[in-house]
Amino acid sequence: MKRLLDVVLALVLSAAVLAQSRDGVDVHGCTVSIDTLRPAVRLIFSADSMFEGGPFALDVLAEKGARASFFFTGNFLRDSANRAVIERVRADGHYLGPHGDRHILLADWDAARTPLVSVDSMLADWDANYAELARFGVVRDSARLVLPSFEWCNAAQADAMRAAGLVPVNIIPGVETYRDYTTPDMPDYRTSEYMLRQLFDYEHRCGLNGAVIIIHLGTQPARTDKFYRYLPVIIDTLAARGYNIDRVDR
């Protein structure tokens, strides 16, 4: 009987570990946490037309010995002015993946997330984005984790991405660093001090194991309070709390 109980207990514990180790998926089918058993934050950056904070962020990551993930649109990849920073992302060992070729909004901002493009058009846009990534040595099989344009899609679109062999990722609900694009004239404007405090409060209450969080490295000139300037504080504080910064594919 004891042996049977031991086996049952082992199976229960094994199931619990497997459940804990699963990636977290939001209600729209996007992966928002990756390997929750490890104290690693999946820090991501995206770019379409603005990326003035890119060199600064790359310097900080290199200094801290951290690896992060960069998602670039085809528009960004086609601009020859960005070649040096794109090549440095690759050379420094960060993840480089697609963010939509033309930075098309896939779904409306309404509650239903009404689709604005067909599935075929969406997948063709991803194909075009991969074609641009290939010019920098990034092949599809090594970059199947994708970030939808504007960090926004609906469940049917996420399902279609997965059916095509892609893994849509997005920011974990509850962390507000994504508001760093806002400008003082917007109703939902948030200061860097607010977002920093909110991030650390969230970590204290909920933890950040595996969490995908975003910092925008390109923002409007009207936002002079650049949140990315706090990247050293973010990395150092999370490190003090036991977290590593790692790529989305590790």
HELIX and SHEET records of a PDB file:
HELIX    1   1 LYS A    2  SER A   21  1                                  20    
HELIX    2   2 GLY A   54  LYS A   64  1                                  11    
HELIX    3   3 GLY A   74  ARG A   78  1                                   5    
HELIX    4   4 SER A   80  ASN A   82  5                                   3    
HELIX    5   5 ARG A   83  ALA A   91  1                                   9    
HELIX    6   6 VAL A  119  ALA A  134  1                                  16    
HELIX    7   7 ARG A  140  SER A  142  5                                   3    
HELIX    8   8 SER A  149  GLU A  151  5                                   3    
HELIX    9   9 ALA A  155  ALA A  163  1                                   9    
HELIX   10  10 THR A  177  TYR A  181  5                                   5    
HELIX   11  11 SER A  192  CYS A  206  1                                  15    
HELIX   12  12 PHE A  227  TYR A  230  5                                   4    
HELIX   13  13 LEU A  231  ALA A  240  1                                  10    
SHEET    1   A 2 GLY A  24  VAL A  25  0                                        
SHEET    2   A 2 THR A  31  SER A  33 -1                                        
SHEET    1   B 4 TYR A  95  PRO A  98  0                                        
SHEET    2   B 4 SER A  69  PHE A  72  1                                        
SHEET    3   B 4 ALA A  40  ALA A  47  1                                        
SHEET    4   B 4 VAL A 212  ILE A 214  1                                        
SHEET    1   C 4 TYR A  95  PRO A  98  0                                        
SHEET    2   C 4 SER A  69  PHE A  72  1                                        
SHEET    3   C 4 ALA A  40  ALA A  47  1                                        
SHEET    4   C 4 ASN A 244  ILE A 245  1                                        
SHEET    1   D 2 LEU A 145  VAL A 146  0                                        
SHEET    2   D 2 VAL A 167  PRO A 168  1                                        
END                                                                             
